[in-house]
Amino acid sequence: MSGSTANSSKQTFLVVDDHEAILEGTVPALQRAYPEAEVLTASDIQMAQLQMGSHPPALIVLDLSLPEKPHSPASPEVGLQFLKTLIEGRLAPNILVLSTNVQPLVQLKPAINAYEGGFAAMDKSLPIREMLRLVELALRGSIYLPPQLRSRTEFDPKWLEVLTLKFNEGLTDKAIAGRMHLSDRTIRNYWIRLQDALDIYDEPGKELRIQIEIAARKLGLIH
């Protein structure tokens, strides 16, 4: 994948899944696509927390159905609670949820949209190439939810506030971050998410922010 080596330099990825067959497919695929990254694994939440303590990950690939500790039964509730902890925590790693059932994520949609890290989710039955595509999206700070979790294009109120402060008040990103009491990283991620939601792509000779402004005004997101 283009840009994979640059993205993965000195990074740690953590794959949390208790299915050996999944790990045997996921881990080698990540190692091939990101040869400079260290790929760690954990089969339960207890091990995942230990791995995170010693190696703060740039990316966590997470099944939703997980055991709390070794020899415990796997449960979606356990995985969902761990995911909620990650989203609400200060570390804000990029996350890819890789599960046979992503529907429980609907409970966390508002928190996912406001998350400071990248976030993507997909069904385990999809091809490895789709997983790698979503890994790339998560690493760049994008938010991607599968179709069954998206009823329409959703614009978080904070994204809309960024648009207003930029294009109606003329503030810089640093000033926007100060006004909203958010980090510079969060504001950068909001721009990426707005770009994705508005279906705006980098085009030679065109200013990206101006294209975002034009699209947002057409939709009535700013006046």
C-alpha positions as CSV (number, residue, x, y, z in Angstrom):
1,M,0.0,0.0,0.0
2,S,1.3,3.5,-0.8
3,G,2.6,5.4,2.2
4,S,2.4,2.3,4.5
5,T,6.1,2.4,5.5
6,A,5.9,6.1,6.3
7,N,2.8,5.7,8.4
8,S,4.2,2.7,10.3
9,S,7.7,3.9,11.2
10,K,8.4,2.9,14.9
11,Q,4.7,2.3,15.5
12,T,3.1,-0.5,17.5
13,F,-0.1,-2.3,16.5
14,L,-2.1,-4.4,18.9
15,V,-4.4,-7.1,17.6
16,V,-6.9,-8.3,20.3
17,D,-8.8,-11.5,19.3
18,D,-9.2,-14.9,20.9
19,H,-9.6,-16.7,17.5
20,E,-6.3,-18.2,16.4
21,A,-7.4,-18.5,12.8
22,I,-8.2,-14.8,12.7
23,L,-4.8,-13.9,14.2
24,E,-3.1,-16.1,11.6
25,G,-4.6,-14.0,8.8
26,T,-4.6,-10.6,10.4
27,V,-1.2,-10.4,11.9
28,P,0.8,-11.5,8.7
29,A,-1.3,-9.1,6.6
30,L,-0.4,-6.2,8.9
31,Q,3.2,-7.2,9.0
32,R,3.4,-7.2,5.2
33,A,1.6,-3.9,4.7
34,Y,3.5,-2.1,7.6
35,P,6.9,-3.8,7.8
36,E,8.3,-1.2,10.2
37,A,5.6,-1.7,12.7
38,E,5.7,-4.0,15.7
39,V,2.5,-6.1,15.7
40,L,1.6,-7.5,19.2
41,T,-1.3,-9.8,20.0
42,A,-3.6,-10.4,23.0
43,S,-6.4,-13.0,23.4
44,D,-8.2,-11.4,26.3
45,I,-8.7,-8.0,27.9
46,Q,-6.3,-8.6,30.7
47,M,-3.4,-9.3,28.3
48,A,-4.4,-6.4,26.1
49,Q,-4.2,-4.0,29.0
50,L,-0.7,-5.4,29.9
51,Q,0.5,-5.0,26.3
52,M,-0.9,-1.4,26.2
53,G,1.0,-0.5,29.4
54,S,4.4,-1.5,27.9
55,H,3.8,-0.5,24.3
56,P,1.3,2.4,23.7
57,P,-0.2,1.4,20.4
58,A,-0.8,3.6,17.3
59,L,-3.5,1.1,16.2
60,I,-5.7,-1.4,18.0
61,V,-7.5,-4.1,15.9
62,L,-10.2,-5.3,18.2
63,D,-12.8,-8.1,18.1
64,L,-16.0,-7.2,20.1
65,S,-16.6,-10.7,21.5
66,L,-13.7,-11.2,24.0
67,P,-12.9,-12.9,27.3
68,E,-12.1,-10.8,30.3
69,K,-9.1,-13.0,31.2
70,P,-7.6,-16.3,30.2
71,H,-10.1,-19.2,30.2
72,S,-13.1,-16.9,30.7
73,P,-16.0,-17.1,28.2
74,A,-16.0,-14.5,25.4
75,S,-18.7,-12.0,25.4
76,P,-19.7,-8.9,23.3
77,E,-20.4,-7.0,26.4
78,V,-16.8,-7.4,27.6
79,G,-15.4,-6.2,24.3
80,L,-17.9,-3.3,24.1
81,Q,-17.0,-2.2,27.6
82,F,-13.3,-2.3,26.8
83,L,-13.9,-0.3,23.6
84,K,-15.9,2.3,25.6
85,T,-12.9,2.6,28.0
86,L,-10.5,3.1,25.0
87,I,-12.8,5.8,23.5
88,E,-13.2,7.6,26.8
89,G,-9.5,7.3,27.7
90,R,-6.7,9.9,27.2
91,L,-4.5,7.7,25.0
92,A,-6.9,7.9,22.0
93,P,-5.3,5.2,19.8
94,N,-6.6,4.6,16.3
95,I,-9.0,1.7,16.4
96,L,-10.3,-0.9,13.9
97,V,-13.2,-3.1,15.2
98,L,-13.1,-6.4,13.4
99,S,-16.1,-8.5,14.5
100,T,-18.7,-11.0,13.3
101,N,-21.3,-8.6,14.6
102,V,-20.7,-4.8,14.5
103,Q,-24.3,-3.9,15.4
104,P,-23.6,-3.3,19.1
105,L,-21.5,-0.3,18.1
106,V,-24.7,1.6,17.5
107,Q,-24.7,2.2,21.3
108,L,-21.5,4.1,21.0
109,K,-22.1,6.2,17.9
110,P,-22.1,9.6,19.5
111,A,-18.9,8.8,21.4
112,I,-17.3,7.4,18.2
113,N,-18.2,10.6,16.2
114,A,-16.5,12.7,18.9
115,Y,-13.5,10.4,19.3
116,E,-10.1,12.0,19.0
117,G,-8.5,9.1,17.3
118,G,-9.3,7.4,14.0
119,F,-12.0,4.7,14.1
120,A,-13.3,2.1,11.6
121,A,-15.3,-1.0,11.8
122,M,-16.0,-4.0,9.6
123,D,-17.4,-7.5,9.5
124,K,-14.8,-10.3,9.8
125,S,-16.2,-12.0,6.7
126,L,-14.9,-9.3,4.4
127,P,-11.5,-9.7,2.6
128,I,-8.1,-8.8,4.1
129,R,-7.7,-6.0,1.5
130,E,-10.8,-4.3,3.0
131,M,-9.3,-4.6,6.4
132,L,-6.1,-3.0,5.2
133,R,-8.0,-0.2,3.5
134,L,-9.8,0.6,6.8
135,V,-6.6,0.4,8.8
136,E,-5.2,3.1,6.5
137,L,-8.4,5.2,7.1
138,A,-8.1,4.8,10.9
139,L,-4.4,5.7,10.9
140,R,-5.1,9.0,9.1
141,G,-7.7,9.9,11.7
142,S,-10.9,9.2,9.7
143,I,-14.1,7.8,11.1
144,Y,-15.7,4.9,9.1
145,L,-18.8,3.0,10.2
146,P,-20.2,0.2,8.0
147,P,-23.5,0.8,6.1
148,Q,-25.7,-1.0,8.6
149,L,-24.7,1.5,11.2
150,R,-25.2,4.6,9.0
151,S,-28.8,5.8,8.2
152,R,-27.5,9.0,6.6
153,T,-24.4,11.2,6.5
154,E,-24.0,12.4,10.1
155,F,-22.4,15.7,11.0
156,D,-21.3,16.0,14.6
157,P,-22.3,19.4,16.0
158,K,-18.6,20.0,16.9
159,W,-17.6,19.5,13.2
160,L,-20.2,22.2,12.3
161,E,-18.8,24.5,14.9
162,V,-15.4,24.1,13.3
163,L,-16.9,25.1,9.9
164,T,-18.5,28.2,11.4
165,L,-15.4,29.4,13.3
166,K,-13.3,28.9,10.2
167,F,-15.4,30.2,7.4
168,N,-17.7,32.7,9.2
169,E,-15.2,34.1,11.7
170,G,-12.0,33.4,9.9
171,L,-10.2,31.7,12.8
172,T,-7.0,29.6,12.4
173,D,-7.0,26.0,13.5
174,K,-5.0,26.9,16.6
175,A,-7.5,29.6,17.5
176,I,-10.4,27.2,16.8
177,A,-8.8,24.7,19.2
178,G,-8.5,27.3,21.9
179,R,-12.1,28.6,21.4
180,M,-13.5,25.0,21.6
181,H,-11.1,23.9,24.4
182,L,-9.9,21.0,22.3
183,S,-6.5,19.8,21.2
184,D,-4.9,20.7,17.9
185,R,-5.0,17.0,17.0
186,T,-8.8,16.9,17.5
187,I,-9.3,19.8,15.2
188,R,-7.1,18.2,12.5
189,N,-9.2,15.0,12.8
190,Y,-12.4,17.0,12.5
191,W,-11.2,18.4,9.2
192,I,-10.4,14.9,7.9
193,R,-13.9,13.7,9.0
194,L,-15.6,16.6,7.3
195,Q,-13.6,15.9,4.2
196,D,-14.7,12.3,4.2
197,A,-18.3,13.1,5.1
198,L,-18.5,15.7,2.3
199,D,-16.8,13.3,-0.2
200,I,-14.0,15.8,-0.9
201,Y,-10.8,14.5,-2.4
202,D,-7.4,16.2,-3.0
203,E,-7.3,17.5,-6.5
204,P,-4.3,19.2,-8.2
205,G,-4.9,22.9,-8.5
206,K,-7.7,23.0,-6.0
207,E,-7.5,24.3,-2.4
208,L,-8.9,21.6,-0.1
209,R,-10.4,23.9,2.5
210,I,-12.1,26.0,-0.1
211,Q,-13.7,22.8,-1.6
212,I,-14.9,21.9,1.9
213,E,-16.4,25.4,2.3
214,I,-18.2,25.2,-1.1
215,A,-19.7,21.8,-0.3
216,A,-20.7,22.8,3.2
217,R,-22.5,25.9,2.0
218,K,-24.3,23.9,-0.7
219,L,-25.6,21.6,2.0
220,G,-26.6,24.5,4.2
221,L,-24.2,23.5,7.0
222,I,-22.9,27.1,7.1
223,H,-24.5,30.3,5.9
